[in-house]
Amino acid sequence: MIIAIAAIKGGVGKTTLTFCLAATLSQIGKKVLCLDLDHQGDLSAAMGAGKDDSQPSLGQILYAPKRDQAAMLAKGIINIPGYCHLITPGSNLGSFQAEIENGLSSESRLADALTGFNNVYENYDYVLLDTPKGEGLFTKNALVACDNVIIPVQTEYFALKNIPELLELISQIADRANPGISVSAMVPSRMKQTSLHKSIHEQLLEWDVREQLSHQKQQAWIAPPIRDLTIYAELSAQGESLYTYSGVKKEHRAPFVEIAKHLEAMKSNGVHHEVTAVG
């Protein structure tokens, strides 16, 4: 299962969700590959890796000719003990963007690489794609390549306001490039114990993505909220996981355990949120 973790707004917890979910899935015995599609390399740093640790880097892989991408992808994988396998973005990911955009099939480069790589990536239970904020090239590449989208939503007004923008992009991707894409979950993120955050959470619980995703038949699952706690920042700063850092308690792991259970239930039931043919 290839999952894109995506949001229009920055600072909503995409990277926290990705590295904590990767650690949780690994903890229950799943083989996980993460791709860091953000030029800032925050996911790589959270896992204790440098942006240039993958050789070749993700930027080089996406820029390469289609015939070379699969072999390069396999070569770029590094092992992160206690987490997963990872491909880092490279310091020059941003500089590759203009060159890739000027070429053909710029938004399907990642899908091409993963398709050619399928004899290897099918050995993974999950491939997690950590995207940059916004609707840029690498977010679009992730949406074209994935089966499912998980949307972290910070429980504050502007993050909620940006959901329709992302859903519109997903709808366009479904119409033009990836008819099987679906939003499998929305994750309330960085939630505080205030009346405003509780109100935003209640609004999110009532959100029906199908109003904008006409191809998707099933409603997106709303995950338990991830609290706005310093422990998650400590994890990334120390390069440790939910399962190795001494300050982590059971309640800190609980939202990610529930998300992992949801994904496992989807797989065991053969559910990839049912979609209808587009067009």
Secondary structure, DSSP 8 states (H G I E B T S, - for coil): -EEEE--SSSSSSHHHHHHHHHHHHHHTT--EEEEE--TT-HHHHHTT--TT-SSS-HHHHHHS-HHHHHHHHHHH-EEETTTEEEE---TTHHHHHHHHHTSTTGGGHHHHHHHHTHHHHTTSSEEEEE--SSS-HHHHHHHHH-SEEEEEEESSHHHHHTHHHHHHHHHHHHHHT-TT-EEEEEEEESB-SSHHHHHHHHHHHT--GGGT-TTB-S--EE----B--HHHHHHHHHT--TTT-TT--HHHHHHHHHHHHHHHHHHHTT-S--B----
